[in-house]
Amino acid sequence: MLMLVDCSNCRTPLQLPPGAATIRCAVCKSITRVGDPRTNPPAPPSYRPTHSSVNGSYNGPYAPRPGPSSTADHLQKKAVIVGISYRYSRHELKGTINDAKCMKYLLINRFKFPESSILMLTEEEIDPYKIPTKHNIRMAMFWLVQGCQPGDSLVFHYSGHGSQMRNYTGDEVDGFDETLCPLDFETYGMIVDDEINATIVRPLPCGVKLHAIIDSCHSGTMLDLPYLCRMDRTGRYVWEDHRPRTGTWKGTSGGEVISFSGCDDDQISADTSALSKVTSTGAMTFSFIQAVERGQVSNPTYGSILNAMRSTIRNADDEIGGGVVTTLLTMLLTGGSAGIGKRQEPQLSANEPFDVYAKPFSL
């Protein structure tokens, strides 16, 4: 049975091998000692069989998928979609749950993701293990990559608040870690980019593809990927090398990871109705979906999508005023004014550099 223990130093949940007495954390490298597993409490309820099928197998939100008969059969699609509105708080956002629903619709109808393979975490969910708390987001990230094999296409979409915190390990170019803000971040803290990288980037084996769509402030390097596509307004670009000088590997175990994010690390992202003209959305999610849908005939590349997203946001720049809430949160969390006055420019990062105008976009 799968058993999780929290790292004794940074509290990252770790998968304990059967019979192991110690385990080393992939994030902070500290060693956690574990007692006799028979004396430990049972695994979290999200891993217990709560919904049984005819043959008695577990069909809950974090259930492992059955293995394929061969690698050729294993062309499966799987997604985690997180939308957090922070309802009834001073940090409330209006468009994040709309973003989540629109992204689910896109994945099902455009890219043929089975609805049963999409895990939604929003405040509207009835299942308590699908509320976007820190623990549930962590478990969902583990679920996303669990059992992945060559041919799999994975998607992680997040729409909510993002922030920064001072980095003391020397593995960040700008000296700051980027963070996601779960629904309960004020009580249990944020999810740091080091943990996100260790959970859904580094374990990916050869032949597995992961796309991340991160719609939040300070999201440029939210996955801590080794390369950032630095593109100017004319569309010319270079790949910046963000590999840490400390020697820590932030790439994959052979798989492919590409991330679209709402803005650069020192910028804020808008939650606004200026783009849709009907309802509030995240500017990044709206522009991403619009770029993908408009490219339906012309076979979009990663470069054409990034340019289209930036153009959409730039053209609506004068109307977008929804960054006020996200700026307020940044000031509350960091005690500063980072990003104020800097309009967002969506970013592209990857585990390996590639020709963004030659590589076709596909999920």
Buried (B, 14 or more C-beta within 10 A) or exposed (E): EEBBBEBBEBBBBBEBEEEEEEBEBBBBEEEBEBEEBEEEEEEBEBBEEBEEEEEEEBEBBBBEBEEBEEEEEBEBBBBBBBBBBBEEEEBEBBBBBBBBBBBBEBBBEEBEBEEEBBBBBBBBBEBEBBBBBBBBBBBBBBBBBBEBBBBBBBBBBBBBBBBBBEBEEEBBBBEBBBBBBBBBBBEEBBBBBBBBBBBBBBBBBEBBBBBBBBBBBBBBBBBBBBBBBBBEEEBEBEBBEBBBEEEBEBBBEEBBBBBBBBBBBBBBBBBBBBBBEEEBBBBBBBBBBBBBEBBEEEEBBBBBBBBBBBBBBBEBEEEBEBBEBBBEBBBEBBEEEBBEEBBBBBBBBBBEBBEBEEEEBEB
